[in-house]
Amino acid sequence: MQPIGHPWRALAALLVCFCSWQVGPRWVSTEGPGTASAEKPEVADETVVARVGASVFTLKDIRAKLAELAPPYRYAAERRLPEVVKEIVQQEVLWREAQRLGLAKDPAIQRQIDEATKQILTRELFIREVRRKALPTDEEVQRYYAEHPAEFSTPERLEERHILVPTQSEAEAIFAEIRAGKDFDALSKARSRDPGEEEGGVLSFTRGQRDAETERVAFGLKVGEVGGPVRTPRGYQLIKVVARHPASRQPLELAKPVIQARLQPQNEKKLFEELLARVRAEQKVEIREDLLRAAMPREKTP
C-alpha cells in the first residue's frame, strides 16, 4: 500500500463527530454476497476492504490506523468503518492528484510542509522526552500524600439541632423541661427562633466554624445529649447532637490519581526546562535581543 501523504486522523475524528456531514462525491460501495443477511460474515485481517489503483487496504491496515486515534474517537470510528474507510480513500486519491500536479514542488507549499514537519517532530519529542518521563513515581506520590495530610482529610463533623431564644432565663427554663423528659424536637419546633429549624432542623458543623465556647460545648456532647445554654449574637442556644462523624483520611490508593494529576505538570515543567537548557547549550544558541529591539517600530510622539 502506498503511503498516505496527508494526516487523516483529524478527518476521521471530524467524521465521527459529524457523521451526517458528507464532503465530496459519494463513493460506490461493492458488497459481497450475503451482506444483506442477518448474520455478519467473519472478515479476516488480511481481507482487502478497499483499493486505489494497484494499492490495496486490508482490514488490518484500517485497524492499525484506528489504533492511532484517541480511545473515544477509536471506539466510535470502529462502529462506522465504511464511512471512515471512504474518508481514508478520499484522502489517498486527493493526495495522489496533488502529487500528479506537482504541488509539493511549490516553494510556498514546501515551507508549509517543513513547518508542519517541525511541529509534528517537536510534539513527538515533548511526548517522548518530557510527558512520558514526567509520570510521578510511587515514591513521589507517597511523599506528597505524607506531606499534605490536610488535602486528603475530612475533619470531625457534628449534626445538631438547636433551640434559640432571646434570653438566658427562657433557655434555662426550656432546658429544665428537657431534663424533666419533654421532647427536644417538639420544644424546638414550638419555641425556637433559629431559622435552621424552619429549613429542616438538622445543621452540620466542623471545628473552626463557630466561636470557641459554642465549639467547646457542642464537641463535648455525646450523640443524643443536650448542652447549653450558650450565648450567641442572636440569643441563647441549646444544642443537641444527633450524629457525630469522626475525622477520616482518604486512602492512598484513592488519592493517587489526584496526586499524579497535581504532580505531572510540575514534573513536565522541570523536565522541559532541563531539555531546553541542554539543547540550547549543545546547539550554541544566540539571540541578539539588542538588535531585535532596535529593529522594532518606534512609537510616534505627538
ABEGO torsion letter per residue (X at the ends): XBBBABBAAAAAAAAAABAABBBEBBBBBBBBBGAABABBBBBBAABBABBBEABBBBAAAAAAAAAABBAAAAAAAAAAAAAAAAAAAAAAAAAAAAAAAGAAABAAAAAAAAAAAAAAAAAAAAAAAAAAAABBBAAAAAAAAAABAAAABBBBBBBBBBBBBABAAAAAAAAAAAAAGBBAAAAAAAABABAAAAAGGBBBBBBGABBAAAAAAAAABBBGBBBOBBBBAAEBBBBBBABBBBBBBBBAAAAAAAAAAAAAAAAAAAAAAAAAAAAAAAAGBBBBAAAAAAABBBBBBX
